Structures are given as C-alpha cells and as structure tokens.
Amino acid sequence: MSISEKLTLGPGETLRVDGSHSKGFMGEADVTNYSVLDASGNVVGTVEHIEHTAVKGFRVTNLVTQKDSQGKVLTSANW
C-alpha cells in the first residue's frame, strides 16, 4: 500500500523525500521524512512515515502523519 493513498494531497501537490533513518532498540523502526510540494515547488507541509517491524513475531505496522506548514496535523493513519 502506498502512503499517498493515506494522505490528503491537493491538486498538483507532490512528495519529495528529505531523508530517512532507523530508530529503536534494534533499528526496528524505519522513519522517512517527506516535504509536500505545491505545483510551483514550494513546501506547503511535511509527512513522516514510520514502518515498524516487531522484533518478536515480525509483525509490520505503519504510521503516517501529515502536517501543514504551520505544524497542524492534517492526517494521521495507522495500518
């Protein structure tokens, strides 16, 4: 499943990957940060996607949080 399906993107808005890193006891959480760009290429928000793999049982869960340029949460979804 694509994270774009969980986001509230306006017409012409796209995502740009800004960076990623791992966190947690054994690096079980992969965090990817995105910028939301409007049609002109201006940054109008941010997205953080966390993919967590449980050490015990290897169950994978995802969390995506979209914020506008003022830091207000627009979308938050788990799957």
N, C-alpha and C positions, 0 to 999 in steps of 0.2 A: 504494500500500500504506500502510495506517495504522500508525503506530508502536505503537498499542495492541496490535496483533497480535503484536508482538515482546516485549512486557513481561509481567512476572509480577505481575498485579494481583489482590488478594484480593477476596472478595465485598464489594460496596459501595464499593470504592476507585475514586476518580476522579482525573483530572488537571486541574491549574489552571496556565495559562500565567503564568509570573512575569516573563518578558522575553526579548528576543532582540537579537542584534547580528551584525554581519558581521566576519570577520577574514580575514587573508591578504593577499598582495601586491596583488590587485585586488578584494578583497572577495568572493573565490570561495567562501568557506565561511560559510554561514548557521547560526548557533548559536541554538537555542531552549532555554530552561530551564523546567522544569515542577516543581511540587510534587505529590506523591502525597498525596491526602487520604483519610482513612478515612470511614466513613459519618457520623461525628459532625462532620466538617470539620477534624479535627486533622491536622497534617502528619506523615506517617509515612515519608516518603522523598523523593528527588529524581530527576529524569530530565533528561539532557542529550541533545539530538538535534542532530547536525551533518549538514547537507546540503552536500556539496562538489561544485562544478562545475569540472571540469578546464578550464583556460584553453586548452590545446591539445587539441582533439578534442571538447570539451564533454560529456565523459562525466560522469554524475552518480552519486555514491556517497553512502550514508547510514551513519551510525554512531549507535547509541542506547545509552546507558549508564544503568542504573537502580541507585540506591543506597538502602540503608535509612537510618534516622535516625542511625545510628552511623557512616555512611560506608562500610559494607561493600558491595561490588559484588554485586548480585543477578543482573543480566542485562546482557550486552554482546553486541550483534549488529551485523553489517555486512550490507548488501545493496546 
